């Protein structure tokens, strides 16, 4: 079907090729500007995004407007979350709460088991959350655990990120898989059970196992972020300072997790309900609200629990924002670049090319999501588009294979995070690595999650 339409419309084929070439060249130019010309990523992404839009035929004015729209949308969602997360993380560090959690994790885990513990922590935190929220909540713990345990940064960071990311793509009630569940009319409980079966080996391979290799490829120092009293004064001096209790600290950290999980479960159990309780859960579980409430809870539980007065709390919250100014601009520019690619229509080109293919259905679902993810940098766009394309096919499959198709699409939506993905820049800037190092660690980890997820899906399809 796709071949016939292309032969019948050579002008359309030429336009499609133009879009793909513009996207590929644009990504290469952005990487070159950052690594070779040493331009700041914010500037490189801004130039590259507008250049790709013009080269793809979007027009100069529309290219700029698409970039601005994507930048603003990203700042309106992810940017606010990063700001709240930075304030919460600084308060967690200054109050001694982070010391309490880190000492507990390090004290109850040996050098060999610590990466596995961090993978479990990442998975639990990431279950109901958007990836960006889980990242900003866990980054202080990642950095402090690495600093305190003496283990390489990637040995700690990669397992935690793998747990977060695998939940993002494979396990409802995370918002990503829920989109595909609804679009394909899959059985939620069955999808959840199969998602857990696929996620466990996926996290093991992409987390603790790959983390050892990633540490060799990117032997980087621990970033100078979230320096605590124990880091400054030593363990003995810091032990004499008041610190919030372990239970209070965990409550502050898990508050947004619980709120968002409550909203997700309410959406599943009573999606169309207008009851007051459902309305309240929807409001409290909104990511911005949930993380904002975590900051307020942190003031009460962490600040007061750590013996901080109002001036100290205000100073801590204020000092958490300047270090992430560059991160905000870079992440926003990554969102702008993503929007330019989406507006060029490259996702539609991929959809037309794949439509009517004779490939195995589960592999096809994965491949469609992969191509759209790589082209647009958006896991959500990949999930929505792939689900729409495969919906007619899913209607003819048994319930088990519809659930497996959801997981195949989710796995594909994580593949090859690179410079058009705001998450790529978020991880890079927090961990303080170069673009090349991030490609060798974070990007490879995402590919491993995606391929391992597909392997798990195909293996299950043989037996069920």
N, C-alpha and C positions, 0 to 999 in steps of 0.2 A: 504493500500500500504506500509506504513512505517512498519507495524507489520510483513507483509510477508517477507520484506527484512531483518528485524532483525532476524527472525526465520531461514532464509536461511543462514545467515552469523553470527554465534555465535561469531566468533573472532572479527567481526566488532562491535557487541554489547558490547563485553568486552572492546574494545578500546574506544567506546563512553562513557561507564560508567567510565572508567579511566580518561577521560578528565573532565567529570563533577565533579567527586570526587576531582581531583587535584585542580580544580578552587574553589570549596567550601571550602576545607581545607586550601588552600592558603589564601583566604580572611580572614578566622578565625585566622590563624597564624599571619597575618599582624596586625590585630586588637589587638591580644594578645601582640605582641611585643611592640606596641605603648602604650597600656593602662596598661599592667601589668609589662613588663620589662622596660618601660619608655625609649625605644629607640627613637631616632629622627625619624620622619616619613620618611625622605629621605633614611635613612639607612634601616629601616624596609621594605619599598617598594622595594628597590634594592634587598635585600636578598630574600624577598618573591617572587618577579617576576621571578628571575632566578630559585628559588626552584620549583615554579609551572611549569615552562617550562620543567625542567628536569623530574619532576614527571609525566607530561602529555606525555612524550615520545618525546619531541622536541629535546632532546640532549643538552649537556652542552654548546657546542660552539654556536649552533643555538639559544639557550635561551639567552645567553649573547648578541649575535648580534641583536636579536629581541628587547631586552631591550634598547640597545644603539640606534637602529634605531628609536624606539618610543620616546626615550628621545630627540634625535636630532630633530625629526619632530615636537614635541611639542614646543621645544625651538625656532624652526624656525618660528613658527606661533604664538602660545599663548605667548611664552616667550618675543618676541619682543613687542607684544601688551601690556604685563604687564609693560615692561620697559618704553615704551612711556606713558602709562597710569599713572605710578608712577610720572614721570616727570611733566606731565600735572596737576596731582592732587596736587603736592607740589606747583607748580606755582599758581594754583587756590587758594590755601590756603594762601600762603605768600603775594600775591598781594592784598588780600582783596576781590577778586571776590567771593570766597566761602561764606564769610560773607554776601556779598550783596544778593546772592541767598538764603541763609539760613534765613536771616532776613526777606526776602520777603515771603518765604514759611511759616515760623513760624508766622509772623505778620498777614497773611491773612488766616490762618487756626487755628481753635481752637484745644484743646487737642483731641476732639473726631473726628474731620474731618482730622487731620494731617495724620494718617495712610492711609486714603482713597486718600488724595492728593498724597502721596508717591507712592501708587499703580498705580495711573494714570501716574505719572512721569516715573515710571519704564516701563509701557506699551508703552508709546510714544517713549521713548529712545530706547526700545528694539525692536521696530517694524522692522527696516531694519538691525539690528546689530546682529553679533554673540554675544552669551551671555557674553563671557569674556570681550569684548570691552565695552559693556554696564555696566558691573560690575566695571571695573576699572575707568570708567568715573563717575559713580554715587557713588562710595564708599566714596569719600570725603564729598559728600552731606549727605549720610546716617549717617556717623559718626558725622558730625557737627550738623545736625538737632537733632539727639538724645542727643548730649551733650548740645546744646543750649535750647532745649525744656524741658529737664529734664525727658523725657519719656524713658522707658526701651529700650535698644538697639534693642531687637527683635520686639518690637511693631512698630519700624520704618523700620528695615531691612527686615523683612519677607514680608510685603506688596510690597516693592520695588522689591525684588527678585522674588516674585510671578508674578508681572507684566512683568519683563524681561523674565522669564522662560516660561510663558504661550505663549508669542509672539513667542518664540523660537520654540515651538512645534506645534502651532495651526494656525498661521496666516501668509499667504504669503503677501507681497513679502519677508518674512524672508527666508534665504537660506534653512533651514530645510524642511519646507513644500513644497518649490519649487521643491526639489528633488523628492518627492513623486508625485507631480502634473505632472511632466514630465514623470516619470516612469509609471504611471497609466493612462496617457493621460486624466487627469481630466480637467474640465472647470475651468480656473483660477478665473474668476470673481465670479462664484458660490461658489467655495471653499473659497474665501476671505470673502464673505458675511456670509456663514455658520460658518466659523472660528471665526468671530467676535461674532456671536450669542453664540457660545460655550465658547469663551474666557471670556466674561464679567462675567457670574456667577462663572466660574472657578476661576478667579482672586479674586472675592469677598470672596469666601469660603476659598481659600488657602492663601489669603493675610491678609486683615484687621481682619477677623474673627479668623483665626488660629493664627495670630500674638499675640493675647492676651494670648492664651494658651501656645504658645511657650515661651513667656516672663516668665511664671511661671516655665516652665521646664528648662530654661537656664537663670537664673537671673545673668547676667554677666555685668561687668563694660564696659563703652565705651572705646575702645582701645585708647592708647596714640599716635594716628596718626593725621596728618593734624591739628596740633595746630596752630591757627591763632593769629593775633595781638589782636583780641578781647578776645580770651581765655587767653592770657598772660597778657594783660594790662587792661582789663575791657572794657566795651562798650563805656564809655565816652572818655577814652584816645584813643581808636581805631577809634572812630568817627572823630577825628581830623586828622587822617592820610588820605592821598588821596586813594581812592578806584576806581577801574574801574566801569563804569556805568552798570546798570542792563542789558541794551540791548546789550552792548559789551560783557558782560560775557556770556549771553545766546547764542550769536552768536558763541563765541568760543566753547562752549559746544556742540552746535547743528551742527557745521560744519561737523564733520565726519558722523553724522546722515544723513544730507542732501546728502552728497557725496555718501554714501552707498545706500541710497534710490534711488538716481538717477541712479546708476548702476543697481540696482534690477529692476527698471521700464524699463530701456533700454533693459535689457535681456528679459523682458516679451514682450515688444512691437516689438522689432526688434532683435531677438536672433541671427540671422545669418548675420546681417548687418556688412559691413566692412567700413562704412562711418567714416570719421575723428571724428565726434562728438561722435559716439558710442565707438570708440577706446579710445578717451579721457575720457569718462565717465567710461569705464572699468578700466582704469588706476587709475583715481582719487578715484574711489569707492572701490578699493582693500583695505581690512582692514588695512594692514600695512601702506599703503600710506595715507589713510584717517586719521588715528590717528597720523601719523608723521606730516601731515599738521596741525592737531589740535595743536600740540606742537608749531609749528612755529607761528601759528595764536595767540596762547596764549602769546608768547613772545611779540608780537606787541600789542594785545588788552588788555591783563591782566597785563603784566609786565610794559609796558609804562603807561597804564591807572592807575596802582597802584603807580606810581611815583618811580619805581625801576630803578636804573641805570644798566649798563651792568654787573658790578661786582655782584650786588645783584641778577640779573636774573641768571647769571652763577652759583652762589652759591646755589640758590634755586633748579635749575635743577640737580645739582650734589648731593645735600643732599637728593633728593628724591629716589635715587637708593639703598644706603646701606640697608635701612629697608626691602626691598623686595628681598634681596639675598636668604634668606631661603625659601621664597615663590616660587621663581623660581626653586630651586632645587627640592622642594617637588612636584610642578606641573609637572616638567619634569619627575620625577620618576613615577608619576601617569600615565603619557603618555606612559612610558616604559612598565609598568605593563599591560596596556591596549593592547599594541602591542603584547606582549607575548601571551596573551589570544587569540587575533585574529589569530596569526600564528599557534596556536595549532589546529585550525579548529573547535572550539567549536560552532561557529555560524552555520557551515554547519551541525553539529550534530543536532542542534535544528531545522534547516530547514527540515531535513529529517524526524525528529520525527513528525513534525506538518503536513507535506505534506499528503494530502488525508484525513484530519480530517473532521468529519461531524458536527463540531461546527458551530453556526451562523457566517456568514461571517464577520460582523463588529467586533464581539467579537474576532474572530480568528485573524483578522488583528491586533487588539490591543495586543493580547496575544503573537503573534510572535514577535512583536516589544519589548514587555516587556522582554521576555526571552533572546533575543539577547542583549538588553541594560544591563540587570543585569549581563549577562555572560561576556560581553566585556567592559562595561563602556562607550561605545561610542553611543551617540544618532544618529550620522551620519551613522555608520555601521548598527544600528538597522533599520533606515529608509530605507537605500538602500537595505538591505537584505530582509526586510519584503515586500517592494514594488516589488522586483523581484519575490518573492514567490507568491504574490497575484495578479500579473499582469494578468495571464490567467483568473482568476476569475473575475477581474474587467472588463474585456472586455465584459462580458455578463450582466453587471449591467446597470441600467439606470443612467443618468448623475448625478442625485442628490446623489445616493448611492455611486458612484465613488468618489465624493467629500467628502462624509462622511467617506469613507474608508481612504482617505488621512488624515483626522482629527483623525481617530482612530489610525492609525499608528503613527502620530505625538504625540498623547497623550501617547501611549505606550512607545515611545522612551525616555520619561522623567522619567519613573518609577524607584524608588529605586536607586538614586545616592549614591554610597558608595565608598569604598577605591580604586576601580579601575578606578574611574572617576577623571580626573584632576580638573574638576570644584568643586568637593567635597573639595579638598585641598585648592583651591583658596578661597572659601568662609570661610573655617575654619581658615585659617591663617589671612585673612583680619579682621575677626570679633573677633579673639583672643579667640576662644572657644576650648574646648577639643573635642576629637573624639566622645565621647559618647554624648556630648551636640550637636554636629553637626548632629549626627544621629537622635537625638530627635527633631531637629528643621528643618534644611535644608532638610534632607532625607525624613522626614515625610511630609514636605511641597511639595516636588516633587511627592511623592505618592498621595497626595491629588489632586494635579493638574492633574495627570494621570488618577485617578479614576473619578474625577469630569468631566474631558474631555470626558471620555468614556460614562459616564451617560448622558451628553449632546448630544453626538452623537446618542446614542440609543433612547433618547427621540425624537430627531428630525426625526429619521428614522420611527417613528410611524405615523408622520403627513405628511411627504413629500415622 
